[in-house]
Amino acid sequence: MIRLLLCDDHAMFRQGLRSILETEDDFRIIGEASTGREAVRYALETRPDVVLMDIQMPELDGVAATKAVLAEQPDAKVIILTMYRQDKYVFEAIKVGARGYLLKDADANDLIDAIRRVAAGETLLNAEMAASILDEFRKVGELPEHPDHKISELTEREEDILRLLAQGASNQEIAQSLGVSEKTVRNRLSEIFSKLRLNNRTQAALYALREGIATLQDNS
C-alpha cells in the first residue's frame, strides 16, 4: 500500500487528485494540506510514502516545505506539482531533494505511474532538468568529487545501468533493455551508489553526465 499526502491550496484540484488516485487499490490518501506549513506538519505526523507537493502555496512555498520535510525526514519522497515545465522553483525543489516533478495537466496514467516509480525509489528526472541541475552544481561546486571512488571501479554492466539511469529509464526499462530482472537492477544500483558514494538516483544521473558515461544526446 502506497500512502499519499496531497498538498495543494486549491480544494478542487485536491479533490480531482483524490478521485483519480482512490481508484487504485494500492493507493491510500492519508491526508490533505492547503498550505506549506500544513504540508510540513502533516508529512512529519503521518510519514507518507509519497508527498504530492504544489510548488505555489501560501505560508511556505513548495521548495521551502520540501526542504523542511526532508530536514526532519530524509527518506521522504516528494513529487513537485507545477503548471510550468520551466518553473524555476521546480529546479530549486529538486536541488533540495524532491524526487522529480509532474505537470498539473499530466495524464492520469502518467500520474499513477510516476507515484509508483517514486515510491519504489526512482527519480523523475528528464534530460533537460538534469542538464540544468548539473550546470548549476558545477557553478557552485555542490556536486561532490570522489577521488578514491572512480568510475573505473564499476563493471561494464554497472556502467550500462548507470548510462540508462541517466537517460531517464525506470528500473523496469533498464531490466528489459539489459535482459535482467528488476531485482538485479535494484541490487546493482545499490552497489553503484556504494562504490561511488552517492545517495540517490538523481546524484547518480548527474554523476554519469559529468563523467561522460551518458550524454544529453543519448536522450534525443
C-alpha positions as CSV (number, residue, x, y, z in Angstrom):
1,M,0.0,0.0,0.0
2,I,1.4,3.4,-1.0
3,R,0.3,6.1,1.5
4,L,-0.1,9.5,-0.1
5,L,-0.3,13.1,1.2
6,L,-1.9,15.7,-1.2
7,C,-0.6,19.2,-0.8
8,D,-2.3,22.0,-2.8
9,D,-4.0,25.2,-1.9
10,H,-6.9,24.6,-4.4
11,A,-9.5,22.3,-2.9
12,M,-11.0,21.4,-6.3
13,F,-7.6,20.3,-7.6
14,R,-7.0,18.1,-4.4
15,Q,-10.5,16.6,-4.9
16,G,-9.6,15.8,-8.5
17,L,-6.4,14.1,-7.4
18,R,-8.2,12.2,-4.8
19,S,-10.9,11.0,-7.2
20,I,-8.2,9.7,-9.6
21,L,-5.9,8.1,-7.0
22,E,-8.6,6.4,-4.9
23,T,-9.4,4.2,-7.9
24,E,-6.1,2.4,-7.4
25,D,-6.2,-0.5,-5.0
26,D,-2.6,0.1,-3.9
27,F,-3.0,3.8,-3.1
28,R,-4.3,5.3,0.2
29,I,-4.8,9.0,0.8
30,I,-3.8,9.7,4.3
31,G,-4.2,13.5,4.4
32,E,-4.5,16.8,2.6
33,A,-2.8,20.1,3.1
34,S,-3.8,23.5,1.8
35,T,-0.7,25.5,2.9
36,G,3.0,24.8,3.1
37,R,3.1,24.8,6.8
38,E,0.3,22.3,6.9
39,A,2.2,20.1,4.4
40,V,5.2,20.0,6.6
41,R,3.2,19.3,9.8
42,Y,1.1,16.6,8.2
43,A,4.1,15.0,6.5
44,L,6.0,14.7,9.8
45,E,3.0,13.5,11.7
46,T,1.7,10.9,9.2
47,R,5.0,9.9,7.4
48,P,3.5,9.2,4.0
49,D,5.3,7.2,1.4
50,V,4.9,9.9,-1.3
51,V,4.1,13.6,-0.9
52,L,2.5,15.4,-3.9
53,M,3.6,19.0,-3.3
54,D,2.2,22.0,-5.1
55,I,5.1,24.4,-5.9
56,Q,3.0,27.6,-5.2
57,M,1.3,27.6,-1.8
58,P,0.6,30.1,1.0
59,E,2.7,30.4,4.1
60,L,5.5,28.2,2.7
61,D,6.1,27.5,-1.0
62,G,6.8,24.0,-2.2
63,V,10.6,24.5,-2.1
64,A,10.6,25.6,1.5
65,A,8.1,22.9,2.5
66,T,10.1,20.2,0.8
67,K,13.3,21.4,2.4
68,A,11.7,21.4,5.8
69,V,10.2,17.9,5.4
70,L,13.5,16.4,4.2
71,A,15.4,18.1,7.0
72,E,13.4,16.0,9.5
73,Q,12.6,13.0,7.3
74,P,15.4,12.5,4.8
75,D,13.8,9.4,3.3
76,A,10.6,11.2,2.4
77,K,9.7,11.0,-1.3
78,V,8.4,14.3,-2.7
79,I,6.9,14.9,-6.2
80,I,6.5,18.6,-7.1
81,L,3.3,19.6,-8.9
82,T,3.6,22.6,-11.2
83,M,1.8,24.3,-14.1
84,Y,5.0,25.0,-16.0
85,R,7.8,22.8,-17.2
86,Q,10.4,25.6,-16.9
87,D,9.3,26.7,-13.4
88,K,12.5,27.9,-11.7
89,Y,11.1,26.7,-8.4
90,V,11.0,23.1,-9.6
91,F,14.7,23.3,-10.2
92,E,15.2,24.6,-6.6
93,A,13.0,21.9,-5.2
94,I,14.9,19.1,-6.9
95,K,18.2,20.6,-5.7
96,V,16.9,20.3,-2.1
97,G,15.8,16.7,-2.6
98,A,12.5,16.4,-4.4
99,R,12.3,13.2,-6.4
100,G,11.1,15.0,-9.5
101,Y,8.1,16.9,-10.8
102,L,4.8,16.5,-12.6
103,L,2.9,19.0,-14.7
104,K,-0.6,19.6,-13.3
105,D,-2.2,18.7,-16.7
106,A,-0.4,15.3,-16.8
107,D,-2.4,12.3,-17.9
108,A,-3.9,10.3,-15.1
109,N,-1.9,7.2,-16.1
110,D,1.3,9.2,-16.1
111,L,0.5,10.5,-12.6
112,I,-0.2,7.0,-11.3
113,D,2.9,5.6,-12.9
114,A,5.0,8.4,-11.5
115,I,3.8,7.8,-8.0
116,R,4.6,4.1,-8.2
117,R,8.0,4.7,-9.6
118,V,8.9,7.3,-6.9
119,A,7.5,5.0,-4.2
120,A,9.8,2.3,-5.5
121,G,12.8,4.6,-5.1
122,E,13.1,6.0,-8.6
123,T,13.5,9.6,-9.6
124,L,11.6,11.6,-12.2
125,L,14.4,13.5,-13.9
126,N,14.4,14.2,-17.6
127,A,17.5,15.2,-19.6
128,E,16.6,18.9,-19.8
129,M,16.3,19.2,-16.0
130,A,19.4,17.0,-15.4
131,A,21.4,19.4,-17.6
132,S,20.2,22.5,-15.7
133,I,21.0,20.9,-12.3
134,L,24.4,19.7,-13.5
135,D,25.3,23.2,-14.8
136,E,24.2,24.8,-11.6
137,F,26.1,22.3,-9.4
138,R,29.2,22.9,-11.5
139,K,28.9,26.7,-10.9
140,V,28.5,26.4,-7.1
141,G,30.6,23.3,-6.6
142,E,27.8,21.3,-4.9
143,L,28.3,18.0,-6.8
144,P,30.8,16.1,-4.7
145,E,34.0,14.8,-6.1
146,H,35.1,11.3,-5.1
147,P,38.8,10.9,-6.0
148,D,39.0,7.5,-4.3
149,H,35.9,6.1,-5.9
150,K,36.3,6.4,-9.7
151,I,34.1,5.3,-12.5
152,S,36.8,2.7,-13.3
153,E,35.7,0.7,-10.3
154,L,32.4,0.0,-12.0
155,T,31.9,-3.2,-14.0
156,E,30.8,-2.9,-17.7
157,R,27.2,-3.9,-16.7
158,E,27.1,-1.3,-13.9
159,E,28.2,1.3,-16.4
160,D,25.4,0.2,-18.7
161,I,22.9,0.5,-15.9
162,L,24.2,3.9,-14.9
163,R,24.0,5.1,-18.5
164,L,20.4,4.0,-18.8
165,L,19.5,5.6,-15.5
166,A,21.0,8.9,-16.6
167,Q,18.8,8.7,-19.7
168,G,15.7,8.6,-17.5
169,A,15.0,4.9,-17.7
170,S,13.0,3.2,-15.0
171,N,14.2,0.1,-13.2
172,Q,11.7,-1.9,-15.4
173,E,13.0,-0.3,-18.6
174,I,16.6,-0.9,-17.6
175,A,15.8,-4.6,-16.8
176,Q,14.1,-5.0,-20.2
177,S,16.9,-3.3,-22.1
178,L,19.6,-5.5,-20.4
179,G,17.6,-8.7,-20.2
180,V,17.8,-9.0,-16.4
181,S,15.4,-8.9,-13.6
182,E,14.3,-5.7,-11.8
183,K,15.7,-7.2,-8.6
184,T,19.1,-7.5,-10.3
185,V,18.8,-3.8,-11.4
186,R,18.0,-2.7,-7.8
187,N,20.9,-4.7,-6.4
188,R,23.3,-3.3,-9.0
189,L,22.2,0.2,-8.3
190,S,22.8,-0.2,-4.6
191,E,26.4,-1.4,-5.5
192,I,26.9,1.6,-7.8
193,F,25.8,4.0,-5.1
194,S,28.1,2.4,-2.6
195,K,31.1,2.4,-4.9
196,L,30.6,6.0,-5.9
197,R,29.4,7.2,-2.5
198,L,26.2,8.6,-4.0
199,N,22.9,8.8,-2.2
200,N,20.2,8.6,-4.8
201,R,19.3,8.3,-8.5
202,T,19.5,12.0,-9.1
203,Q,23.1,12.2,-7.9
204,A,23.9,9.1,-9.9
205,A,22.4,10.6,-13.1
206,L,24.3,13.8,-12.7
207,Y,27.5,11.9,-11.9
208,A,27.1,9.9,-15.1
209,L,26.6,13.1,-17.2
210,R,29.6,14.8,-15.5
211,E,31.9,11.7,-16.1
212,G,30.8,11.3,-19.7
213,I,29.2,7.9,-19.2
214,A,26.0,9.4,-20.6
215,T,25.3,12.5,-22.6
216,L,22.2,14.6,-23.2
217,Q,22.3,13.5,-26.8
218,D,21.5,10.0,-25.6
219,N,18.1,11.2,-24.7
220,S,17.2,12.7,-28.1
